[in-house]
Amino acid sequence: MRLAELSGRSGVSTATIKYYLREGLLPPGRRITATQSEYDEEHLRRLRLVRALIQIGRVPVSTARDVVAAVEDDSRDQLSRLATAVEALPHIPGTERDPATDLARRTATELLEHVGWRFGLAIAGHARAFETLVAAIAALHRLDYPCDLADLLPYAHAAAELAVSELDLVEEHGTPAERVEAAVALTVLYEPVLLSLRRLAEAEESNKRFGDGP
């Protein structure tokens, strides 16, 4: 397909596609004339991934480039490529060491031990997601909101169920590169779905408990 068709099918403007090409986020098209190139389904799939990262996930271009590099690195195993790609996505920064943070780190570790996430414990020392969890629990501690093991367990169990569903979707894609792309795109695109459904569910439950409407 030509650039105009690629733009039409992806919903991304030709100017933005040219920018992604210059930044190395898309592989070059097949040159057919001195001024024109041809693109294929691989470009369309990659463009959708880049769009999900930058336009929806608000990922910086430099970070999106790191994700694309992880997707393309077929010298690494599937788990490593998935971890590198997902770790590159935005996370809440960690907090400085203080008593609340130290307590939160112990609570987060206890939570992972309780649910049997051995791999999570193994990577906790450098996983940004673990540091985000610690920061969130620490904030709850400082504001004196419930955040003990019993309070956090329902979230861990729900997350475990979601992980199974999402990885089932990822495995529907054929090649390792397609699976890494799918994992990243689903992480970016389904997080607002999860957040929205959680808020709608809370509104529904609040109405049942406290409201007098339908």
Helices and strands as residue ranges (DSSP letters): H 3-10, H 14-22, E 30-31, E 37-38, H 41-51, I 52-56, H 61-72, H 78-87, H 99-115, H 118-123, H 128-142, H 149-171, H 176-210
